[in-house]
Amino acid sequence: MVVGIGTGSTANHFIDLLAGMKGKIDATVASSVASAKRLQGHGIRVLDLNEAGQLSLYVDGADESNEHLHLVKGGGGALTRERSWRVPARNSFASPMTPSW
């Protein structure tokens, strides 16, 4: 299983949780240098997206949500990479930190 990881506080929490089960995944793909460093700091293997192929899952946070659970991503530096990472993922999960409605 290859897991794609986004960037930011939600992704950081997920990375920390993933460290406890790193033996159950083959590798990860990070959407930012910061996420890659955090993953590697936990001893989790990080691949380049071209090397990884299709991702089993992509996990990221969202900056805002409304009452219909429409999610809004921020415009940070990793946004283009984050969107590119979702395309090859079989499943994608985005979690807003707090609702905006």
GIDAMO-V359250 format. One record per backbone hydrogen bond with DSSP energy under -0.5 kcal/mol. NH is the residue of the N-H (numbers start at 1). CO is the residue of the C=O. If there is no record, write none. Layout:
nh=NH co=CO
nh=NH co=CO
This chain:
nh=3 co=1
nh=3 co=27
nh=4 co=57
nh=5 co=29
nh=6 co=59
nh=12 co=8
nh=13 co=9
nh=14 co=10
nh=15 co=11
nh=16 co=12
nh=17 co=13
nh=18 co=14
nh=19 co=15
nh=20 co=17
nh=21 co=18
nh=22 co=19
nh=24 co=21
nh=25 co=22
nh=26 co=1
nh=27 co=1
nh=28 co=45
nh=29 co=3
nh=30 co=47
nh=31 co=5
nh=36 co=32
nh=37 co=33
nh=38 co=34
nh=39 co=35
nh=40 co=36
nh=41 co=37
nh=42 co=38
nh=42 co=39
nh=43 co=40
nh=44 co=39
nh=47 co=28
nh=51 co=48
nh=52 co=48
nh=53 co=49
nh=55 co=88
nh=56 co=2
nh=57 co=2
nh=58 co=91
nh=59 co=4
nh=60 co=93
nh=62 co=95
nh=63 co=72
nh=64 co=72
nh=66 co=70
nh=69 co=66
nh=72 co=64
nh=79 co=76
nh=82 co=78
nh=83 co=79
nh=84 co=80
nh=85 co=81
nh=86 co=82
nh=87 co=83
nh=88 co=84
nh=89 co=86
nh=90 co=55
nh=93 co=58
nh=95 co=60
nh=97 co=62
nh=100 co=65
